[in-house]
Amino acid sequence: MSETEKKLSFEKALEELEEVVAKIEDGSLSLNDCLKEYEKGIKLATFCAAELKNAREKIEKLQKKNDGTIEALETEISAGRGEE
C-alpha cells in the first residue's frame, strides 16, 4: 500500500473516483489524459473495494456467535446489492 493510500479514506477515494468518472464521461479529455484518469480510477476502485471487504470482515467478526457461526443480519449494503 502506498503512502497516499494509507492517508486516503474510503469517502475521499469514492469522491475522487466520482470525479474521475465525470471527467471521462465529459468527453473533453485527450486519449492520453483519458487513459491516465482511467488508470487512476481503477486504483481508486480497487482501494474502495478492499476497504469495503475489510469493513465486511470486521462486521462478520463482530457478529460471530459463541459457537463460531456467523449470524446473518440484513444490512443496507447487502439489501441493496444488485438493484442498480
Biotite code that builds the C-alpha atoms (Angstrom):
import biotite.structure as struc

atoms = struc.array([
    struc.Atom([0.000, 0.000, 0.000], chain_id="A", res_id=1, res_name="MET", atom_name="CA", element="C"),
    struc.Atom([1.407, 3.377, -0.974], chain_id="A", res_id=2, res_name="SER", atom_name="CA", element="C"),
    struc.Atom([1.767, 6.303, 1.435], chain_id="A", res_id=3, res_name="GLU", atom_name="CA", element="C"),
    struc.Atom([-1.088, 8.059, -0.376], chain_id="A", res_id=4, res_name="THR", atom_name="CA", element="C"),
    struc.Atom([-3.407, 5.074, 0.112], chain_id="A", res_id=5, res_name="GLU", atom_name="CA", element="C"),
    struc.Atom([-2.569, 4.947, 3.837], chain_id="A", res_id=6, res_name="LYS", atom_name="CA", element="C"),
    struc.Atom([-3.835, 8.526, 4.219], chain_id="A", res_id=7, res_name="LYS", atom_name="CA", element="C"),
    struc.Atom([-6.834, 8.097, 1.924], chain_id="A", res_id=8, res_name="LEU", atom_name="CA", element="C"),
    struc.Atom([-10.208, 7.465, 3.500], chain_id="A", res_id=9, res_name="SER", atom_name="CA", element="C"),
    struc.Atom([-12.903, 5.421, 1.803], chain_id="A", res_id=10, res_name="PHE", atom_name="CA", element="C"),
    struc.Atom([-15.091, 8.509, 1.494], chain_id="A", res_id=11, res_name="GLU", atom_name="CA", element="C"),
    struc.Atom([-12.320, 10.592, -0.085], chain_id="A", res_id=12, res_name="LYS", atom_name="CA", element="C"),
    struc.Atom([-11.407, 7.796, -2.503], chain_id="A", res_id=13, res_name="ALA", atom_name="CA", element="C"),
    struc.Atom([-15.047, 7.416, -3.536], chain_id="A", res_id=14, res_name="LEU", atom_name="CA", element="C"),
    struc.Atom([-15.332, 11.170, -4.055], chain_id="A", res_id=15, res_name="GLU", atom_name="CA", element="C"),
    struc.Atom([-12.192, 11.168, -6.217], chain_id="A", res_id=16, res_name="GLU", atom_name="CA", element="C"),
    struc.Atom([-13.495, 8.170, -8.166], chain_id="A", res_id=17, res_name="LEU", atom_name="CA", element="C"),
    struc.Atom([-16.724, 10.031, -8.908], chain_id="A", res_id=18, res_name="GLU", atom_name="CA", element="C"),
    struc.Atom([-14.664, 12.994, -10.159], chain_id="A", res_id=19, res_name="GLU", atom_name="CA", element="C"),
    struc.Atom([-12.624, 10.710, -12.415], chain_id="A", res_id=20, res_name="VAL", atom_name="CA", element="C"),
    struc.Atom([-15.794, 9.202, -13.890], chain_id="A", res_id=21, res_name="VAL", atom_name="CA", element="C"),
    struc.Atom([-17.235, 12.667, -14.518], chain_id="A", res_id=22, res_name="ALA", atom_name="CA", element="C"),
    struc.Atom([-14.042, 13.779, -16.303], chain_id="A", res_id=23, res_name="LYS", atom_name="CA", element="C"),
    struc.Atom([-14.045, 10.707, -18.525], chain_id="A", res_id=24, res_name="ILE", atom_name="CA", element="C"),
    struc.Atom([-17.763, 10.949, -19.287], chain_id="A", res_id=25, res_name="GLU", atom_name="CA", element="C"),
    struc.Atom([-17.386, 14.634, -20.146], chain_id="A", res_id=26, res_name="ASP", atom_name="CA", element="C"),
    struc.Atom([-15.537, 13.608, -23.307], chain_id="A", res_id=27, res_name="GLY", atom_name="CA", element="C"),
    struc.Atom([-13.210, 16.608, -23.386], chain_id="A", res_id=28, res_name="SER", atom_name="CA", element="C"),
    struc.Atom([-10.038, 14.758, -22.358], chain_id="A", res_id=29, res_name="LEU", atom_name="CA", element="C"),
    struc.Atom([-7.413, 13.699, -24.851], chain_id="A", res_id=30, res_name="SER", atom_name="CA", element="C"),
    struc.Atom([-6.980, 9.967, -25.274], chain_id="A", res_id=31, res_name="LEU", atom_name="CA", element="C"),
    struc.Atom([-3.765, 10.043, -23.247], chain_id="A", res_id=32, res_name="ASN", atom_name="CA", element="C"),
    struc.Atom([-5.381, 12.020, -20.415], chain_id="A", res_id=33, res_name="ASP", atom_name="CA", element="C"),
    struc.Atom([-8.406, 9.752, -20.521], chain_id="A", res_id=34, res_name="CYS", atom_name="CA", element="C"),
    struc.Atom([-6.172, 6.699, -20.096], chain_id="A", res_id=35, res_name="LEU", atom_name="CA", element="C"),
    struc.Atom([-4.383, 8.344, -17.158], chain_id="A", res_id=36, res_name="LYS", atom_name="CA", element="C"),
    struc.Atom([-7.717, 9.094, -15.488], chain_id="A", res_id=37, res_name="GLU", atom_name="CA", element="C"),
    struc.Atom([-8.929, 5.557, -16.205], chain_id="A", res_id=38, res_name="TYR", atom_name="CA", element="C"),
    struc.Atom([-5.819, 4.128, -14.540], chain_id="A", res_id=39, res_name="GLU", atom_name="CA", element="C"),
    struc.Atom([-6.363, 6.414, -11.544], chain_id="A", res_id=40, res_name="LYS", atom_name="CA", element="C"),
    struc.Atom([-9.993, 5.286, -11.416], chain_id="A", res_id=41, res_name="GLY", atom_name="CA", element="C"),
    struc.Atom([-9.032, 1.616, -11.407], chain_id="A", res_id=42, res_name="ILE", atom_name="CA", element="C"),
    struc.Atom([-6.670, 2.201, -8.483], chain_id="A", res_id=43, res_name="LYS", atom_name="CA", element="C"),
    struc.Atom([-9.337, 4.116, -6.568], chain_id="A", res_id=44, res_name="LEU", atom_name="CA", element="C"),
    struc.Atom([-11.983, 1.466, -7.278], chain_id="A", res_id=45, res_name="ALA", atom_name="CA", element="C"),
    struc.Atom([-9.614, -1.276, -6.113], chain_id="A", res_id=46, res_name="THR", atom_name="CA", element="C"),
    struc.Atom([-8.876, 0.675, -2.939], chain_id="A", res_id=47, res_name="PHE", atom_name="CA", element="C"),
    struc.Atom([-12.595, 1.192, -2.265], chain_id="A", res_id=48, res_name="CYS", atom_name="CA", element="C"),
    struc.Atom([-13.371, -2.480, -2.859], chain_id="A", res_id=49, res_name="ALA", atom_name="CA", element="C"),
    struc.Atom([-10.637, -3.511, -0.425], chain_id="A", res_id=50, res_name="ALA", atom_name="CA", element="C"),
    struc.Atom([-11.929, -1.084, 2.200], chain_id="A", res_id=51, res_name="GLU", atom_name="CA", element="C"),
    struc.Atom([-15.457, -2.463, 1.823], chain_id="A", res_id=52, res_name="LEU", atom_name="CA", element="C"),
    struc.Atom([-14.150, -6.032, 2.098], chain_id="A", res_id=53, res_name="LYS", atom_name="CA", element="C"),
    struc.Atom([-12.248, -5.144, 5.273], chain_id="A", res_id=54, res_name="ASN", atom_name="CA", element="C"),
    struc.Atom([-15.323, -3.479, 6.754], chain_id="A", res_id=55, res_name="ALA", atom_name="CA", element="C"),
    struc.Atom([-17.477, -6.502, 5.936], chain_id="A", res_id=56, res_name="ARG", atom_name="CA", element="C"),
    struc.Atom([-14.948, -8.855, 7.552], chain_id="A", res_id=57, res_name="GLU", atom_name="CA", element="C"),
    struc.Atom([-14.869, -6.720, 10.703], chain_id="A", res_id=58, res_name="LYS", atom_name="CA", element="C"),
    struc.Atom([-18.673, -6.744, 10.866], chain_id="A", res_id=59, res_name="ILE", atom_name="CA", element="C"),
    struc.Atom([-18.753, -10.523, 10.425], chain_id="A", res_id=60, res_name="GLU", atom_name="CA", element="C"),
    struc.Atom([-16.242, -10.950, 13.255], chain_id="A", res_id=61, res_name="LYS", atom_name="CA", element="C"),
    struc.Atom([-18.410, -8.807, 15.482], chain_id="A", res_id=62, res_name="LEU", atom_name="CA", element="C"),
    struc.Atom([-21.477, -10.869, 14.562], chain_id="A", res_id=63, res_name="GLN", atom_name="CA", element="C"),
    struc.Atom([-19.924, -14.252, 15.344], chain_id="A", res_id=64, res_name="LYS", atom_name="CA", element="C"),
    struc.Atom([-21.847, -16.272, 17.847], chain_id="A", res_id=65, res_name="LYS", atom_name="CA", element="C"),
    struc.Atom([-20.230, -18.178, 20.676], chain_id="A", res_id=66, res_name="ASN", atom_name="CA", element="C"),
    struc.Atom([-20.313, -21.392, 18.634], chain_id="A", res_id=67, res_name="ASP", atom_name="CA", element="C"),
    struc.Atom([-18.302, -19.741, 15.850], chain_id="A", res_id=68, res_name="GLY", atom_name="CA", element="C"),
    struc.Atom([-21.165, -19.371, 13.379], chain_id="A", res_id=69, res_name="THR", atom_name="CA", element="C"),
    struc.Atom([-21.972, -16.014, 11.878], chain_id="A", res_id=70, res_name="ILE", atom_name="CA", element="C"),
    struc.Atom([-25.417, -14.621, 12.374], chain_id="A", res_id=71, res_name="GLU", atom_name="CA", element="C"),
    struc.Atom([-26.562, -13.202, 9.050], chain_id="A", res_id=72, res_name="ALA", atom_name="CA", element="C"),
    struc.Atom([-28.068, -9.799, 9.646], chain_id="A", res_id=73, res_name="LEU", atom_name="CA", element="C"),
    struc.Atom([-29.713, -7.881, 6.826], chain_id="A", res_id=74, res_name="GLU", atom_name="CA", element="C"),
    struc.Atom([-27.878, -4.615, 6.208], chain_id="A", res_id=75, res_name="THR", atom_name="CA", element="C"),
    struc.Atom([-28.482, -1.737, 3.835], chain_id="A", res_id=76, res_name="GLU", atom_name="CA", element="C"),
    struc.Atom([-25.422, -2.778, 1.832], chain_id="A", res_id=77, res_name="ILE", atom_name="CA", element="C"),
    struc.Atom([-26.484, -6.386, 1.316], chain_id="A", res_id=78, res_name="SER", atom_name="CA", element="C"),
    struc.Atom([-30.146, -5.430, 0.843], chain_id="A", res_id=79, res_name="ALA", atom_name="CA", element="C"),
    struc.Atom([-29.286, -3.015, -1.969], chain_id="A", res_id=80, res_name="GLY", atom_name="CA", element="C"),
    struc.Atom([-26.898, -5.281, -3.825], chain_id="A", res_id=81, res_name="ARG", atom_name="CA", element="C"),
    struc.Atom([-27.740, -5.890, -7.474], chain_id="A", res_id=82, res_name="GLY", atom_name="CA", element="C"),
    struc.Atom([-30.591, -3.431, -7.687], chain_id="A", res_id=83, res_name="GLU", atom_name="CA", element="C"),
    struc.Atom([-28.849, -0.887, -9.907], chain_id="A", res_id=84, res_name="GLU", atom_name="CA", element="C"),
])
